[in-house]
Amino acid sequence: MAKKDLVQVRNPKTDRYIKIDRGAGKIIGHKKTPGPYKNVPVAGKHR
């Protein structure tokens, strides 16, 4: 799995972030603590 296939998005209901593997189209995991994952790009954000 390439590193760029891994992204994170915020769940507005729980206000937590989830990790998604875009290549496989699957949810990898979710955070139990607030705030985004480190070193994982946020999907939909433009630089």
N, CA, C, O and CB atoms as a CASP TS submission, in Angstrom:
PFRMAT TS
TARGET T0000
AUTHOR 0000-0000-0000
METHOD Language model
MODEL 1
PARENT N/A
ATOM      1  N   MET     1       0.844  -1.182   0.000  1.00  0.00           N
ATOM      2  CA  MET     1       0.000   0.000   0.000  1.00  0.00           C
ATOM      3  C   MET     1       0.888   1.244   0.000  1.00  0.00           C
ATOM      4  O   MET     1       1.779   1.387   0.837  1.00  0.00           O
ATOM      5  CB  MET     1      -0.960  -0.001   1.224  1.00  0.00           C
ATOM      6  N   ALA     2       0.634   2.121  -0.936  1.00  0.00           N
ATOM      7  CA  ALA     2       1.395   3.360  -1.012  1.00  0.00           C
ATOM      8  C   ALA     2       0.903   4.323   0.066  1.00  0.00           C
ATOM      9  O   ALA     2      -0.267   4.309   0.446  1.00  0.00           O
ATOM     10  CB  ALA     2       1.272   3.999  -2.420  1.00  0.00           C
ATOM     11  N   LYS     3       1.813   5.151   0.543  1.00  0.00           N
ATOM     12  CA  LYS     3       1.465   6.075   1.619  1.00  0.00           C
ATOM     13  C   LYS     3       0.425   7.101   1.164  1.00  0.00           C
ATOM     14  O   LYS     3      -0.393   7.545   1.970  1.00  0.00           O
ATOM     15  CB  LYS     3       2.718   6.790   2.124  1.00  0.00           C
ATOM     16  N   LYS     4       0.448   7.482  -0.115  1.00  0.00           N
ATOM     17  CA  LYS     4      -0.482   8.500  -0.579  1.00  0.00           C
ATOM     18  C   LYS     4      -1.913   7.969  -0.729  1.00  0.00           C
ATOM     19  O   LYS     4      -2.837   8.755  -0.940  1.00  0.00           O
ATOM     20  CB  LYS     4      -0.004   9.060  -1.899  1.00  0.00           C
ATOM     21  N   ASP     5      -2.111   6.655  -0.625  1.00  0.00           N
ATOM     22  CA  ASP     5      -3.454   6.089  -0.687  1.00  0.00           C
ATOM     23  C   ASP     5      -4.176   6.201   0.645  1.00  0.00           C
ATOM     24  O   ASP     5      -5.369   5.909   0.726  1.00  0.00           O
ATOM     25  CB  ASP     5      -3.393   4.638  -1.117  1.00  0.00           C
ATOM     26  N   LEU     6      -3.476   6.617   1.688  1.00  0.00           N
ATOM     27  CA  LEU     6      -4.060   6.726   3.020  1.00  0.00           C
ATOM     28  C   LEU     6      -4.435   8.179   3.286  1.00  0.00           C
ATOM     29  O   LEU     6      -3.582   9.065   3.226  1.00  0.00           O
ATOM     30  CB  LEU     6      -3.078   6.203   4.104  1.00  0.00           C
ATOM     31  N   VAL     7      -5.710   8.424   3.579  1.00  0.00           N
ATOM     32  CA  VAL     7      -6.176   9.783   3.890  1.00  0.00           C
ATOM     33  C   VAL     7      -7.052   9.721   5.130  1.00  0.00           C
ATOM     34  O   VAL     7      -7.442   8.644   5.581  1.00  0.00           O
ATOM     35  CB  VAL     7      -6.962  10.410   2.686  1.00  0.00           C
ATOM     36  N   GLN     8      -7.353  10.890   5.674  1.00  0.00           N
ATOM     37  CA  GLN     8      -8.250  10.960   6.824  1.00  0.00           C
ATOM     38  C   GLN     8      -9.341  11.977   6.563  1.00  0.00           C
ATOM     39  O   GLN     8      -9.130  12.968   5.864  1.00  0.00           O
ATOM     40  CB  GLN     8      -7.477  11.318   8.105  1.00  0.00           C
ATOM     41  N   VAL     9     -10.510  11.722   7.131  1.00  0.00           N
ATOM     42  CA  VAL     9     -11.633  12.655   7.060  1.00  0.00           C
ATOM     43  C   VAL     9     -12.264  12.745   8.438  1.00  0.00           C
ATOM     44  O   VAL     9     -12.160  11.823   9.247  1.00  0.00           O
ATOM     45  CB  VAL     9     -12.682  12.207   5.990  1.00  0.00           C
ATOM     46  N   ARG    10     -12.925  13.880   8.697  1.00  0.00           N
ATOM     47  CA  ARG    10     -13.570  14.084   9.992  1.00  0.00           C
ATOM     48  C   ARG    10     -15.013  13.627   9.919  1.00  0.00           C
ATOM     49  O   ARG    10     -15.730  13.957   8.974  1.00  0.00           O
ATOM     50  CB  ARG    10     -13.493  15.564  10.422  1.00  0.00           C
ATOM     51  N   ASN    11     -15.438  12.871  10.913  1.00  0.00           N
ATOM     52  CA  ASN    11     -16.826  12.453  11.033  1.00  0.00           C
ATOM     53  C   ASN    11     -17.571  13.555  11.773  1.00  0.00           C
ATOM     54  O   ASN    11     -17.303  13.779  12.953  1.00  0.00           O
ATOM     55  CB  ASN    11     -16.955  11.074  11.774  1.00  0.00           C
ATOM     56  N   PRO    12     -18.502  14.253  11.116  1.00  0.00           N
ATOM     57  CA  PRO    12     -19.154  15.388  11.781  1.00  0.00           C
ATOM     58  C   PRO    12     -20.056  14.984  12.946  1.00  0.00           C
ATOM     59  O   PRO    12     -20.282  15.787  13.851  1.00  0.00           O
ATOM     60  CB  PRO    12     -19.963  16.159  10.778  1.00  0.00           C
ATOM     61  N   LYS    13     -20.570  13.766  12.940  1.00  0.00           N
ATOM     62  CA  LYS    13     -21.443  13.332  14.045  1.00  0.00           C
ATOM     63  C   LYS    13     -20.660  13.119  15.328  1.00  0.00           C
ATOM     64  O   LYS    13     -21.074  13.573  16.395  1.00  0.00           O
ATOM     65  CB  LYS    13     -22.175  12.043  13.671  1.00  0.00           C
ATOM     66  N   THR    14     -19.522  12.426  15.230  1.00  0.00           N
ATOM     67  CA  THR    14     -18.726  12.132  16.423  1.00  0.00           C
ATOM     68  C   THR    14     -17.615  13.143  16.646  1.00  0.00           C
ATOM     69  O   THR    14     -17.018  13.180  17.721  1.00  0.00           O
ATOM     70  CB  THR    14     -18.133  10.750  16.321  1.00  0.00           C
ATOM     71  N   ASP    15     -17.328  13.976  15.629  1.00  0.00           N
ATOM     72  CA  ASP    15     -16.247  14.971  15.658  1.00  0.00           C
ATOM     73  C   ASP    15     -14.891  14.301  15.857  1.00  0.00           C
ATOM     74  O   ASP    15     -14.004  14.870  16.493  1.00  0.00           O
ATOM     75  CB  ASP    15     -16.492  16.000  16.773  1.00  0.00           C
ATOM     76  N   ARG    16     -14.728  13.095  15.317  1.00  0.00           N
ATOM     77  CA  ARG    16     -13.459  12.362  15.348  1.00  0.00           C
ATOM     78  C   ARG    16     -13.006  12.098  13.911  1.00  0.00           C
ATOM     79  O   ARG    16     -13.792  12.214  12.971  1.00  0.00           O
ATOM     80  CB  ARG    16     -13.602  11.017  16.144  1.00  0.00           C
ATOM     81  N   TYR    17     -11.743  11.747  13.758  1.00  0.00           N
ATOM     82  CA  TYR    17     -11.188  11.474  12.439  1.00  0.00           C
ATOM     83  C   TYR    17     -11.129   9.973  12.180  1.00  0.00           C
ATOM     84  O   TYR    17     -10.907   9.178  13.093  1.00  0.00           O
ATOM     85  CB  TYR    17      -9.792  12.093  12.305  1.00  0.00           C
ATOM     86  N   ILE    18     -11.332   9.597  10.907  1.00  0.00           N
ATOM     87  CA  ILE    18     -11.200   8.205  10.494  1.00  0.00           C
ATOM     88  C   ILE    18     -10.173   8.125   9.380  1.00  0.00           C
ATOM     89  O   ILE    18     -10.050   9.045   8.572  1.00  0.00           O
ATOM     90  CB  ILE    18     -12.565   7.620  10.034  1.00  0.00           C
ATOM     91  N   LYS    19      -9.424   7.007   9.336  1.00  0.00           N
ATOM     92  CA  LYS    19      -8.440   6.778   8.279  1.00  0.00           C
ATOM     93  C   LYS    19      -9.072   5.921   7.204  1.00  0.00           C
ATOM     94  O   LYS    19      -9.749   4.937   7.504  1.00  0.00           O
ATOM     95  CB  LYS    19      -7.154   6.107   8.835  1.00  0.00           C
ATOM     96  N   ILE    20      -8.850   6.298   5.927  1.00  0.00           N
ATOM     97  CA  ILE    20      -9.413   5.577   4.793  1.00  0.00           C
ATOM     98  C   ILE    20      -8.304   5.200   3.830  1.00  0.00           C
ATOM     99  O   ILE    20      -7.453   6.027   3.501  1.00  0.00           O
ATOM    100  CB  ILE    20     -10.489   6.421   4.080  1.00  0.00           C
ATOM    101  N   ASP    21      -8.309   3.948   3.375  1.00  0.00           N
ATOM    102  CA  ASP    21      -7.413   3.488   2.320  1.00  0.00           C
ATOM    103  C   ASP    21      -8.139   3.705   1.002  1.00  0.00           C
ATOM    104  O   ASP    21      -9.073   2.972   0.678  1.00  0.00           O
ATOM    105  CB  ASP    21      -6.999   1.975   2.515  1.00  0.00           C
ATOM    106  N   ARG    22      -7.711   4.717   0.232  1.00  0.00           N
ATOM    107  CA  ARG    22      -8.398   5.035  -1.019  1.00  0.00           C
ATOM    108  C   ARG    22      -8.225   3.952  -2.066  1.00  0.00           C
ATOM    109  O   ARG    22      -9.115   3.743  -2.890  1.00  0.00           O
ATOM    110  CB  ARG    22      -7.899   6.346  -1.565  1.00  0.00           C
ATOM    111  N   GLY    23      -7.087   3.255  -2.049  1.00  0.00           N
ATOM    112  CA  GLY    23      -6.851   2.196  -3.031  1.00  0.00           C
ATOM    113  C   GLY    23      -7.841   1.059  -2.891  1.00  0.00           C
ATOM    114  O   GLY    23      -8.380   0.575  -3.887  1.00  0.00           O
ATOM    115  N   ALA    24      -8.088   0.624  -1.656  1.00  0.00           N
ATOM    116  CA  ALA    24      -9.012  -0.480  -1.400  1.00  0.00           C
ATOM    117  C   ALA    24     -10.429   0.024  -1.137  1.00  0.00           C
ATOM    118  O   ALA    24     -11.384  -0.749  -1.213  1.00  0.00           O
ATOM    119  CB  ALA    24      -8.527  -1.309  -0.214  1.00  0.00           C
ATOM    120  N   GLY    25     -10.573   1.321  -0.826  1.00  0.00           N
ATOM    121  CA  GLY    25     -11.887   1.869  -0.530  1.00  0.00           C
ATOM    122  C   GLY    25     -12.430   1.410   0.807  1.00  0.00           C
ATOM    123  O   GLY    25     -13.640   1.241   0.963  1.00  0.00           O
ATOM    124  N   LYS    26     -11.541   1.205   1.779  1.00  0.00           N
ATOM    125  CA  LYS    26     -11.966   0.693   3.083  1.00  0.00           C
ATOM    126  C   LYS    26     -11.548   1.639   4.197  1.00  0.00           C
ATOM    127  O   LYS    26     -10.569   2.375   4.075  1.00  0.00           O
ATOM    128  CB  LYS    26     -11.382  -0.703   3.330  1.00  0.00           C
ATOM    129  N   ILE    27     -12.309   1.605   5.285  1.00  0.00           N
ATOM    130  CA  ILE    27     -11.962   2.356   6.488  1.00  0.00           C
ATOM    131  C   ILE    27     -10.935   1.531   7.260  1.00  0.00           C
ATOM    132  O   ILE    27     -11.165   0.360   7.564  1.00  0.00           O
ATOM    133  CB  ILE    27     -13.236   2.666   7.370  1.00  0.00           C
ATOM    134  N   ILE    28      -9.803   2.156   7.572  1.00  0.00           N
ATOM    135  CA  ILE    28      -8.719   1.468   8.282  1.00  0.00           C
ATOM    136  C   ILE    28      -8.952   1.527   9.791  1.00  0.00           C
ATOM    137  O   ILE    28      -8.809   0.519  10.483  1.00  0.00           O
ATOM    138  CB  ILE    28      -7.348   2.095   7.926  1.00  0.00           C
ATOM    139  N   GLY    29      -9.311   2.705  10.300  1.00  0.00           N
ATOM    140  CA  GLY    29      -9.492   2.843  11.736  1.00  0.00           C
ATOM    141  C   GLY    29     -10.041   4.206  12.078  1.00  0.00           C
ATOM    142  O   GLY    29     -10.178   5.068  11.209  1.00  0.00           O
ATOM    143  N   HIS    30     -10.358   4.403  13.357  1.00  0.00           N
ATOM    144  CA  HIS    30     -10.856   5.691  13.823  1.00  0.00           C
ATOM    145  C   HIS    30     -10.157   6.066  15.116  1.00  0.00           C
ATOM    146  O   HIS    30      -9.677   5.211  15.861  1.00  0.00           O
ATOM    147  CB  HIS    30     -12.386   5.654  14.022  1.00  0.00           C
ATOM    148  N   LYS    31     -10.112   7.386  15.365  1.00  0.00           N
ATOM    149  CA  LYS    31      -9.445   7.895  16.563  1.00  0.00           C
ATOM    150  C   LYS    31     -10.414   7.951  17.724  1.00  0.00           C
ATOM    151  O   LYS    31     -11.585   8.296  17.563  1.00  0.00           O
ATOM    152  CB  LYS    31      -8.846   9.282  16.307  1.00  0.00           C
ATOM    153  N   LYS    32      -9.912   7.608  18.885  1.00  0.00           N
ATOM    154  CA  LYS    32     -10.726   7.709  20.089  1.00  0.00           C
ATOM    155  C   LYS    32     -10.525   9.058  20.767  1.00  0.00           C
ATOM    156  O   LYS    32     -11.350   9.484  21.576  1.00  0.00           O
ATOM    157  CB  LYS    32     -10.391   6.575  21.059  1.00  0.00           C
ATOM    158  N   THR    33      -9.411   9.735  20.428  1.00  0.00           N
ATOM    159  CA  THR    33      -9.127  11.043  21.008  1.00  0.00           C
ATOM    160  C   THR    33      -9.393  12.123  19.964  1.00  0.00           C
ATOM    161  O   THR    33      -9.327  11.846  18.766  1.00  0.00           O
ATOM    162  CB  THR    33      -7.661  11.119  21.520  1.00  0.00           C
ATOM    163  N   PRO    34      -9.692  13.344  20.394  1.00  0.00           N
ATOM    164  CA  PRO    34      -9.948  14.413  19.428  1.00  0.00           C
ATOM    165  C   PRO    34      -8.691  14.819  18.670  1.00  0.00           C
ATOM    166  O   PRO    34      -7.570  14.581  19.120  1.00  0.00           O
ATOM    167  CB  PRO    34     -10.529  15.620  20.131  1.00  0.00           C
ATOM    168  N   GLY    35      -8.899  15.435  17.514  1.00  0.00           N
ATOM    169  CA  GLY    35      -7.794  15.926  16.707  1.00  0.00           C
ATOM    170  C   GLY    35      -7.441  14.972  15.590  1.00  0.00           C
ATOM    171  O   GLY    35      -7.775  13.789  15.651  1.00  0.00           O
ATOM    172  N   PRO    36      -6.761  15.482  14.556  1.00  0.00           N
ATOM    173  CA  PRO    36      -6.412  14.650  13.406  1.00  0.00           C
ATOM    174  C   PRO    36      -5.203  13.754  13.666  1.00  0.00           C
ATOM    175  O   PRO    36      -4.449  13.966  14.616  1.00  0.00           O
ATOM    176  CB  PRO    36      -6.140  15.525  12.208  1.00  0.00           C
ATOM    177  N   TYR    37      -5.031  12.743  12.800  1.00  0.00           N
ATOM    178  CA  TYR    37      -3.837  11.900  12.833  1.00  0.00           C
ATOM    179  C   TYR    37      -2.642  12.724  12.388  1.00  0.00           C
ATOM    180  O   TYR    37      -2.792  13.653  11.595  1.00  0.00           O
ATOM    181  CB  TYR    37      -4.006  10.644  11.932  1.00  0.00           C
ATOM    182  N   LYS    38      -1.462  12.398  12.888  1.00  0.00           N
ATOM    183  CA  LYS    38      -0.239  13.068  12.449  1.00  0.00           C
ATOM    184  C   LYS    38       0.258  12.408  11.171  1.00  0.00           C
ATOM    185  O   LYS    38       0.158  11.191  11.015  1.00  0.00           O
ATOM    186  CB  LYS    38       0.855  13.021  13.554  1.00  0.00           C
ATOM    187  N   ASN    39       0.788  13.206  10.264  1.00  0.00           N
ATOM    188  CA  ASN    39       1.416  12.752   9.018  1.00  0.00           C
ATOM    189  C   ASN    39       0.478  11.975   8.107  1.00  0.00           C
ATOM    190  O   ASN    39       0.935  11.155   7.311  1.00  0.00           O
ATOM    191  CB  ASN    39       2.602  11.901   9.334  1.00  0.00           C
ATOM    192  N   VAL    40      -0.837  12.219   8.210  1.00  0.00           N
ATOM    193  CA  VAL    40      -1.809  11.625   7.288  1.00  0.00           C
ATOM    194  C   VAL    40      -2.576  12.789   6.664  1.00  0.00           C
ATOM    195  O   VAL    40      -3.154  13.596   7.392  1.00  0.00           O
ATOM    196  CB  VAL    40      -2.787  10.599   8.027  1.00  0.00           C
ATOM    197  N   PRO    41      -2.596  12.896   5.321  1.00  0.00           N
ATOM    198  CA  PRO    41      -3.279  14.037   4.694  1.00  0.00           C
ATOM    199  C   PRO    41      -4.787  13.990   4.907  1.00  0.00           C
ATOM    200  O   PRO    41      -5.392  12.919   4.949  1.00  0.00           O
ATOM    201  CB  PRO    41      -2.975  14.075   3.201  1.00  0.00           C
ATOM    202  N   VAL    42      -5.383  15.180   5.041  1.00  0.00           N
ATOM    203  CA  VAL    42      -6.830  15.282   5.201  1.00  0.00           C
ATOM    204  C   VAL    42      -7.445  15.370   3.805  1.00  0.00           C
ATOM    205  O   VAL    42      -7.084  16.245   3.017  1.00  0.00           O
ATOM    206  CB  VAL    42      -7.229  16.526   6.084  1.00  0.00           C
ATOM    207  N   ALA    43      -8.365  14.470   3.506  1.00  0.00           N
ATOM    208  CA  ALA    43      -8.996  14.443   2.197  1.00  0.00           C
ATOM    209  C   ALA    43      -9.885  15.676   2.027  1.00  0.00           C
ATOM    210  O   ALA    43     -10.613  16.053   2.945  1.00  0.00           O
ATOM    211  CB  ALA    43      -9.819  13.145   2.013  1.00  0.00           C
ATOM    212  N   GLY    44      -9.821  16.301   0.853  1.00  0.00           N
ATOM    213  CA  GLY    44     -10.656  17.450   0.560  1.00  0.00           C
ATOM    214  C   GLY    44     -10.015  18.786   0.866  1.00  0.00           C
ATOM    215  O   GLY    44     -10.525  19.823   0.443  1.00  0.00           O
ATOM    216  N   LYS    45      -8.912  18.789   1.588  1.00  0.00           N
ATOM    217  CA  LYS    45      -8.217  20.046   1.876  1.00  0.00           C
ATOM    218  C   LYS    45      -7.238  20.354   0.756  1.00  0.00           C
ATOM    219  O   LYS    45      -6.520  19.473   0.284  1.00  0.00           O
ATOM    220  CB  LYS    45      -7.479  19.977   3.237  1.00  0.00           C
ATOM    221  N   HIS    46      -7.218  21.607   0.339  1.00  0.00           N
ATOM    222  CA  HIS    46      -6.287  22.044  -0.699  1.00  0.00           C
ATOM    223  C   HIS    46      -5.216  22.901  -0.066  1.00  0.00           C
ATOM    224  O   HIS    46      -5.481  23.647   0.877  1.00  0.00           O
ATOM    225  CB  HIS    46      -7.017  22.820  -1.824  1.00  0.00           C
ATOM    226  N   ARG    47      -4.010  22.795  -0.583  1.00  0.00           N
ATOM    227  CA  ARG    47      -2.898  23.579  -0.029  1.00  0.00           C
ATOM    228  C   ARG    47      -2.752  24.889  -0.746  1.00  0.00           C
ATOM    229  O   ARG    47      -1.868  25.679  -0.415  1.00  0.00           O
ATOM    230  CB  ARG    47      -1.595  22.805  -0.109  1.00  0.00           C
TER
END
